[in-house]
Amino acid sequence: MTSFKIERPDFPSWAPKSVITEWEEQAAESAYWQRKFPSLEPDTDEVDMLARLLTYEDMKTVWERLPKYKIKPTHFVSMIQCSQSFIDIKPYNLTPKEHAIWLQDVKDTALKLKSLIQFSPYDRILEEKYLKKRQKFVMANIVEHSLQILKPEVNVEEHEKTRPAYGSWPDFLPQPLSEVLSELVSLESEDDINVIGSKRRKSVRLDKPSHPNAKRSYFVRNLTRELRDFTGQPLRDIVTVTTATVFDTPSLTERQIIRIAP
């Protein structure tokens, strides 16, 4: 049985070397998993997309313009990858109206759960999980501290004056679950929950998430927002060429892009 291998394209001179490296890594990973599970259909979507971005002639102007906006090629690829993350499950596949109903349902359910578990043992479940984990680390630290006296370079008398490091550890005891649920209800939406240091952004909502072109519309809106946030401009010409390349639809026009992401 011949080993699975992805044919390397003839990359043009204008293709960014850093992105070619990404293609090579993705190709190697796809080949590895195909060898591991030869009965499955090869998953080369990411490899094929990167190949199009690196070889389609229209992309030449895109790569050449990025430095003007201080966008590194690999950063641009990450923008593209993030913009493709259309998830066909709740709440991501809901229309704005459906999302508002879902959001109210979440808050009503959280309030009901709070009233059911407040002051009960369930209310302390987060604290219990935290304390069990902390106790495990505390015991390990005590043992580690005690075993130091077995080292020849350690002065036993001096070591007895020291204390295990856990005594200086901060305590991050979680709130009761009922308080967490109260905070959830007070949020305007799930968009208020962000990774520390990240910018708060409203999730992309589609009027027709079940439409055949929903993924493309989602991509256009996300990429437009990514570029606008980073450069202050929507850069619709770049979005147009990139979208046409990613979805292999060369007939896509800038006018269509503007209609999707005004």
DALINMO-V882783 format. One record per helix or strand of 3 or more residues. SS is the DSSP state (H for helix, E for strand). FROM is the first residue (numbers start at 1). TO is the last residue. If there is no record, write none. Layout:
ss = [SS;SS]
from = [FROM;FROM]
to = [TO;TO]
This chain:
ss = [H;H;H;H;H;H;H;H;H;H;H;H;H]
from = [17;45;59;73;96;121;156;165;177;190;214;236;254]
to = [36;55;69;83;117;150;160;168;186;192;231;246;260]
